[in-house]
Amino acid sequence: MTALRDYNAAVDFVDRNVAEGRGDKTAFIDPSRNLTYSELRDATARIGAMLARIGIEPENRIAMVLLDTVDFPIMFWGAIRAGIVPVLLNTRLNAEQYRFLLEDSRAKAVFVSAPLLPVVQEAARQVPSLRAVVVVGGGPEGVPRLEALLAAENEGAAPARTCADEVAYWLYSSGTTGAPKGVMHVHSSMMLMARHAGQERIGIRENDLVFSAAKLFFSYGLGNSIICPMSVGATSIFYPERPTPQTVFETLRAYQPTMFYAVPTLYAAILADANCTPETGSRRLRLCFSAGEPLPPEIGRAWKERFGLDIVNGIGSTEMGHLFLTNIPDKVEYGTSGVPVRGYDLKLVDEAGQEVPDGEIGELLVRGETSAAGYWNQRERSRRTFLGEWTRTGDKFVRRPDGVYLYCGRADDMFKVSGIWVSPFEVEAALVEHPSVLEAAVIPVEDENGLIKPKAFVVLKDRRNEKLSRALHDELKLHVKHSVGPWKYPRWIEFVESLPKTASGKIQRFMLRSRAGPDGASCEGGKPE
């Protein structure tokens, strides 16, 4: 496929399914309506005609601030089919953040779900590149509505003649270490992601019914719910609101999906809810998958004990588009990230860029055809990340002699204590093993002598325990000492209501570091423990 110059991903994913006889099959389900593959094809063809009518030309960009409904794939594939680049934006931002992203992308129009319209309208007032703000799924009078614009188009437009190496869509990096970056992916990458990760590794099939609690606006959710299922003509369920254990299990019970995707935080919250049982979920589930952050082993083991299914753990990135390193579904080994997905080469390097041997910590570099074309208007950052055929992940790993990879932490989160590397993830996983702990995050902090030591921020399962005596602090410290090593235990523990995270569920440790003052104290008034 990649050898072809002329290639339009929307034709491959949408039109092909109809041509192969799946026109009457349901492609997507949301709480309000279902959409068949034929209806999707017809709607995407009219998107191109509608965009042309409002003055959007091929290679222009449109922003999508859309909740997870069937309108999302209509807009996504409709733009790509027309040779127009959809830019997928987080649905949980404020007006200032949207203004930055709209200005940065120079989007000519923004399509926004009705509940998000006020904040996007506020952001759009000072963005000169925007020609239109279009509301999707209702909305007030006087604002252009997608439904009405599409109804005015009697005929759909022919697909644009695009190239395999042409930019098809953008994602914005989730910003675990600062401002997001526009990541540009080309037409040919999507089917490669689907074949390697979705079909060959995870084993998605045409008769699967997929539910991903991970949202569509970032790479994990997009791959789970649209790219991989459509590659085989499967069906996906969308849930537009923020998922909770209760709403997830309502969805599982109502639709009985065969595949479920989530992030470790949600799996932990489900396990903490006694009402989430095998009887209240889907009896048809054959695969549970986790990515976004590495899966703590205790969560996987507890899930298997309650639900009888392993959670398959995987690693991907916005820059690579989807998953490139996962456990084998029928050979899950908790505490590991698994082995490379076919189509991807991995290596570990030291700070000088030299490969490190098995058993030593190094930064993970990935080589594969789904690597992004680069960051938009960030030449220096592109040069630091995209090193010829190789892409830096910013993650630290150890590779065992059998080729299995073990996650250590983000390169900028790792730190040394007494001259020995400490992985925040390893300490966090040890804390989560304790029956009182729901979540934990660990950062480096200087003690009174200027030496680096770990500090933990802990969310308890029972928030009433936050007023417990020093006994729980000492118990948690002793637990970590016994689990992962005496030099790794947190010298300070601060109980918190929640941890700062990106919309994709990744812990933003840089925000915790900004809160920690001298001697491990919190800048918000906490005391060292």
N, C-alpha and C positions, 0 to 999 in steps of 0.2 A: 504493500500500500504506500509506504513512504517513498517508493521509487517513482510514483506517479506525480506529475507536476500539478495537473488539474484534479482537485479533490475538494468537496464541500462536505464537512462533517454532518451537517443537518440532513443532507440527502441520504447519507449512509445510515444514520440513526433513526430518522423518521420515515422517509419515503420507502426505504428498503423494507421495513417491517410491514408496511402496507402491501408492497409488491410481493412479499413472501406469504401473504394470506392472513395476516394478523389484523386486518383493518377493523374488524368488529370486536377485537379483544380489548379489554380495558387496560389502558396504559397507566393511568394515575387515578387515585381516589383521594378526595379531601372531605372534610365534614359536610360540605355543601353539595358537591356533585362529583360525578365520575367523568372521565375523558377517555374515549377509545383512540386507538392509533390512527384511524381515518379522520376522526375529529381533530386530532392533534395536527395531522398533515394539512388539513384544510385551513385551520387557524393560523399555522405558521406561514403558509403561503400568503395569507391576507395581511400578516404583520409586515411583510416586505412592501406591499402596496401602500399600506397605511403610513409606514415610515417615510416612503418617498413623497407622499402627499403633504406631509408636514415639514418637508425640506431636509430630511436626513439622508445623506448620500453614503454609498459604499465607502468603507474604511473610516467613517465617522464612528464616534462612540456614544452609546446611550448608557445611562446609569440605571440599575435596577435596585430599588429598595423595597423588595417584595417579601411578604410572609410566605410560608410554605403552603401554597395552594396550587391548583392545576394551572393557574395563570403564569406561574413561574416558568415551567417548561415551554409554554406557548411563546412567551417573550424571549426566552433564552434561545431556543432553536429558530424562532422566527427571525431574530436579528442575525444570527449566524448564517442562516439560509440566504439572507439578503446581502451578505458580505459586510454587515455592520457589526461592530464589536460591542457585545454587552459587558458592562463592568458591574460585577456583583458586589453589593455593599451590605455590610452588617446592618441588621434591622434594629440594633439596640444602641444607637449613637445619639449624641445631642446635636443641636443645630450647628455649633462651631465645628464639630468633627465632620459633619456632612459637608459643610462649606469647604473645608480643606480638601476633602476627597473629590468633590465636584469640580473645584478649581484645578486640582492636580490632574485629574483625568481629562479635563476640558470636554466633558460630556455635552452633547448638543441637546439632549432631552433626558428627563428623569421620569421613570415609571415607578409609582409609589402606591403601596397598599393604603386603603382609605384610613385605617387607624393611625398611620404614620404621616399622613399628609400635613398636618399643622407644622411639625418640626421641620419637614423637608421644605415646605413653602418658606419658612423663616430663613432657612439656609440658602435657598435659591435666590433670594432678593438681591444678593450682592455677587452673583456669579454671571459675568457677562457672556460666557459661551453658551449658556442655556437658551434654547428657543422655546421649550415647552416643558411644563410639568403636567403629567398625565396621571390621573388617579385610576386605580385598579380595584374593582370590587365595591362599587357604590361610590360614595363621596358626595359633596355638596354641589348644588347648582352653580353654574358659572365656571366650573373647572372641567377641562376636557376629560372625558371618560373613555377608557380603553374599549369597553363594550360598545359604545356608540360609534367610535371611530372604526372598529372592525365591521360593524353592521353596515356602514356606509360603503364598504368595499365589496362590489359584486363579484369580482374575479381576483384570484390570487396571482402574485407575480412569479415568474420563473426564478429558479435558484440562481444566485450569482455565480459567475465563473471564478472561483477562488482557487488558490494554490494550497498544496499540502503544507507548505512552510509559512503560510500567511497567518498572522495573528487572528485567532478566532474569538477569544474571550480573555478578560482579566479577572483575577482575584486580587484582593489586598491581603498581604501578610497580616497575621493576627495581632502583631504588636506586643509580643511577650517581653521585648527588650526596648520598646520605644515606639516611635512613629511608624505607622504602616507603610508598606512599599507596594506599588502597583506591579503585580507579577503577570507577565504576558505569556499565554499559552497558544500554540498553533493548532490548526485543524487536525493534523494527523495524530496528535498526541492522544486524543480521547479514546480512540478505538484500541490503541496500544495499552493504555491504562486498563481498559475493560478486559482485554484478552489475557493479559499477564496476571493482574491481581484478581479481577472479578471471576473470570472463567477458569483459568488454570489453577490458581492457588485456592481461592475461596470456594469455587465450584458452583457458582450461580447457574441456575437452569431456567428454561422458558416457563416452567410451571411454578416458579417461586413467587411468593407474595412477600414483598420487602417492606419493613418499617424501620426507618432510621430516625431516632430522636435527635441525632446530630443534624444541624440545619443546612439548607441548601447553599447559603451564601459563602461557605468555606469549603475547601477541597475535599475533606473527608465526607461531608454530607452530600455534596454534589456527585461524588463518585458512587456513594452508596445508593442514592435514590434515583439518579437519572442516568449517569453514564454506564455503569455496569448493568443495571436491569435492562435498559433499552438495547444493549448490545446483543441480548439473547431474546428480546421480546417478552420480558417478564413484566410484572405489575408492581407498582409502588404505592404506599399509603403515605399521605402527607398530614402532618399535624401542625397547624399554624402558630399555636401559642407556645409559651415556654413550657417544656416538659417537666412534670413532677412525677414522683412515683405513682400517685393515684391516676393521673391522666394517661401515663404510659400504659398502666395495666388496664384501664378502660379501653384503650385502643387495641391492646393485645387481645382482650376478651371479645371485643366487637368484631374484629376482622380476622382473627386467627392467622396471623402471618407465619411464614416459615423461616424468615431470617430477621434478626433484630440487631441493630447497630446503635451503640451509645458510647459515651466517654466514661472513664473510671469513676468520676464524681457521681454520675447518675446511678451507676451500678451500686455504689456504696450507699446512696440514699435509698434505693429500693430495698437493699438488704436490711437497712435500719427501720423499715416500715413493716410491721408484723402483718399488715393486711395484704401485702404482696406475696402471694403463694402460688404454687403450681396450679391450683384450682381456679384462681382468679385471673390467670393470664391466658396465653395461647397454648393449646395442647398440640399444635402442629409445628411448633418451633423445632428446627433441626440445627440452627446455627446462631450463636450469640457472638458478637464481635466488638472489640474495644480498640480505640485509637484516640488520638488527640493528646494524650499523655500516657506514659507507660502504666501498665496495670499492676498495682500492688498484689503480690502473690496471695495474701490473705483474702482479698476480695474474690479472686478467682476460685480459691478453694471453698469459700463459704457459698458462693453461687452454685458450684457443682453439688455441694451437699444439699442445698435447698431445692434446686430445680433439676438436678440430674444432667445438666449440660455444662460442658466447659465453656469458658469465655476465651475465644481466640484473640490473642493480643497482636497488634500490628503497629508499624511505624511508617509514616508517610510525611510529606511536607507540601506546603503550598508551592514551593519551587519545582518539585517533581510531579505535582498534579494529583497524586494519589499514593497508594501504598507501594512500598518497595522492599519491606522487610517484615515478615510475619512468622508466627508459629504455624506449623502444619496443622490444619483443622482436626485431624484424628490422632495427632501426637503432641498435644499441648503440654508444654513444660513451663509451669509457672516460675516467675523470676527471670525468664529469658525473653528476648525479643524475636527469637527464632532464626530463620535462615533467609537469604535473599530470595526475592521473587524472580522467576525467570525473566530475562530481559534486562536485568540490572546487575552491575558489578559494584562491589563494595570494597573499600580499603580503609585502614586506620593509619593516621599519620600523626607525628609529633609536631611540636611548635615550629620546627624547621621544615616541615613538609615531607619528612622522610617516613617511610612505612615502618610501623612498629610490629614486633613479632606477636604471636599468640600469647595471651596472658598479660599483656601490657595495655594500659589505657591509652587510647588515641582518639583523635577527632575523626568522625565518620565522613568519608567522601563517597558519593554515589555517581555512577555513570549509567545513563539510560536515555533512550530516545524521547522520553516524555519530559525531559528537562525544559524549563521555561526558556523563552527567548531572551529573558533578562528583566531587569527592573526598569520601569518607565522613568526616564529623565533622572536616573541616578547612576551615572557612569562609574563612579568610583566604587560604590557598593556592589554594582554588577561585577566589576573586575575582581573584587575580593571574594565573591560567592561563586561565580561561574568561571571555573579554571579550565578553559578548553572543553574537553568532553566531560570533565568532572565537576560536580556541584558540592560545595561545602554545606553540611547540614547544621553545623554549630552544636552537634551532639557528641558527647563522649561515650565510647563503648569499649568493652573488652571482647575479644574473639577467642573462643575456646579452640583447642586443636581439632575438634569435630566440626568446626565451621559455624557453630551456634554463637549468636551475639548476645551480650549482656549489657543493658543500658546502665550508664553511670550518672548521667546528668547533662545539662546544657554546659557548653564550654565556659560560658561566662558565669555559671552558677557553681562550678567546682571550686574547691578551695583546699588548702593544706592545713592540717593540724599536726603539730610536732613533726613537720616535714613529710607527712604522709597524706596522700590525696583522700579527700572525703567527698563522697557522692551524696548530695542532698536527697536524692531519690531513695537511696539505700536506708538512710536514717528515717525518712518519712514512712517508708514501707514498714520498718520496724515499729514505729509508733502506731501505725494503723492496725498492727496485729493485736494491740492491746484492746480488750473488750470495751473500754470506755471511750475510745477515740474514733471519731468519724472521718476526719481529715487532718492533715498536718502539712506544714511547709517549713523548710529549714534554710537558714541563711547564715553567712559568716558575719561575726561581730567581733570587734576588738574588746579584750578585757582590760582591766585597770593597768596592766603592764604592757599594753599595746600588742598583745598576742591574739591571733585569730582563733576563735572558738565557735562551735555551732550554737545557734539559737533557734528554738522551735516555736512556731505559732500553731496552736492546736484548737481544733473544733471538736467539742465533745458530743457524743450521741445524746446524752441527757444534759441539756444546757443548765439544769439546776445544779449540776455538779461543779459549776464554775466557782462556787463559793467554798469549795472544799479546802481543807487545810493543806499544809505543805506535804502531807502524806502522799497525795496523788502525784505531786511534782517528783518527789523522791522515787515513787514507784515507777513512774515513766522513765526516769533517768536510768534506774537499775535495769529496767526491761531492755532498753537500747544497749546498755553495756553488755548484757548477756547475749543479745541477739546479733550484734554486728561489730562489737569491739569497744574496749574501754575508752579509747581516745575519741570515739565518734559521738559519744552521748551529748545531748544538748545541755550546756551549762545554764541556760535560762529557758524557761518555758512560759509562754504567755497564752492564756486562754482567750480566744476571740470568737465572735459570733459567726464570722465567715471569712473566707480567704479571697483576696482580689484575683479575678480571673478574666481571661479573654472570653468572648462569646462562644468560643469553641471548647471552653472548659479547661484551658491551660492556666496554671498558676502563674501570676505575674510577680515573681520574686523580687524584681527590681523595685516594685512599689513597697514591698515589705522592707527592703534594704533602706529605702528613703525614710522609713519610719523609725528605724533603730538608731538610737543615739549612743553615746559613750557608755561603756560598761554594760552593754546589752540592754540598756533601758529603752523603752519606747518613747519616741518624741511626743506621744500623745498622753504620757503620764504614767505608763506602767513602770513597775519596779523590777530590778533583776532578781531572779530566783536562785 
